[in-house]
């Protein structure tokens, strides 16, 4: 039973990811607070992360990419609730849950905003509906064929 559950979980995760797409954000002022951002630095940065409620702090050194929910923007400074941070070689930093951090965007920083894609979501729903219809049709035809014998 473990295999089908794991397969279902992977399928649901893949379907959820398929409904989103990344859109470049060319200026911090165009970023939407509350949305998920992926910020990739041209040169690695050190980021000070603070735990929830001003708790424990962590200095993440050599951050190449950071992902999280945008809390606020002030000029070129972005304040994020950080979900993930990665080094240049792809290693993930261990972060306290709910940590916040501020990053400064420079000319070499790339920002992408994660948004729901209406087209992808529609295609996914249509594909699932068509697959379910074909399965029902195959089951009905098999039942009819069994009844004929």
N, C-alpha and C positions, 0 to 999 in steps of 0.2 A: 504494500500500500504506500510505502514511502516514495517509491519511484514516481507513481502517477501524481502525487501531491507536489513533488519537486518539479516535475514537468509542468504542471499547472501553474505553479508559482513563477517559473521562468517565463512561461507564455504570457501571464498577466503583466509581468514586469516589462517584457518586450513590447506588448501592446500599449502600455502606458507611455513608454519611451517613444513609440512610433507616433504618438499624438502630439509631440512637442518638436519644435525646431529652434535653432539658435539664430538670432538676428543680430548683426553687428550694431553696436552703439558707438557713434562717432564722437560724442561729447558727453561728459558726465551729466550735464544739464538735461540731456535727452533721456537719461535712464529713469525708469519708473520705480519709485519706492514700493517695496512689497514684492517685486519680481525677483526671480533668481538670476544672478549674474555669474558669468565665468570671466575672470580677469586674468589675462596672461601678460606677464611682464617681459619686456625686451631683455632686461638684465635682472638677475635675481634680486630680491629685496628681503630685508628682515622685517617681520611683521609682529607687532606686539598684540597678543590676543588676551582678552580679559574674560574670566569666567562669569557666569550669570550673577547678577546682583553685585558686580564689582568684586567678585571672588578672586580666586587664584589667577595669576597672570602667567603667560607663557610667551617667551620670545622665540618665534619660529624663524630660524636663520636659513637663508638661501631659498626662499620661496619663489618658484617660477610661475605657479598658477594657483589661484584661489577661487573657490566657488562658495556662494552663499546668497542669502536673501538681503537685498538692499534695504537698509534702514533709513539712511539719509544721505544727502549730497550737499557739500559746501565747497563751491569753487571746483578744484580738481581733486578734492578729497572725498572718498567714498567710505561710508561706515556700513559694514556688513555684519550680519549674523552668520558666522562662517560655518559651513557644513564640512568642507574639505579643503586641504591645502597640499600642494605637491611640490617636490624639489625638481630641479632640472632633469634628474635621471628617472623621474616618475615615482619616487618613493612618496608615500602618503605620511603626513605628519599626524601624530596622535594628538587630538584636540579635545579639550573639555566640551561636553555637550552645552550648547547654547552660548558658546564663546562669541564675543564680538571683537572686531578689529577694524582699524582704519587703514586705508591704502591711498597713496597719492598717485594719480594717473599722470604719466608723462607722455611724450610724443611716441615712445616705443611700446606703449601699453595698448593691448587690444582687449576690448570688452564685447562680450556677447550676452544678449538677454534671451532667456528661455521663455518661449511663448507657446500657447496651444495653437496648433495648426488645424484650422477648420477642414482643409482639404484632406489632410492625412487622417483626421478623425473620421470624416465621412467615408473615406475609402476603407478604413479598418472596419467600421460598422457594416458597410455594404458587403465586404468580404466575409465577415463572420455570418451574416444573414444568408448569403449565397451558399456558404459551406453547410450551414444547418439545413437549408432547404434541400441541398443535394443528398445529405445523409438521410433525411426523412424520405425523400423520393426513392433512394436505393433500398431502404428498409421496407417501404411499401411494395416495391417491385419484387423484392425477395419474398415477402409474405404472399403475394399473388402467385408467384411461381411455385411456392410450396403448396398452395391450395390446389393448383392445377394437377399435380402429380397424383 
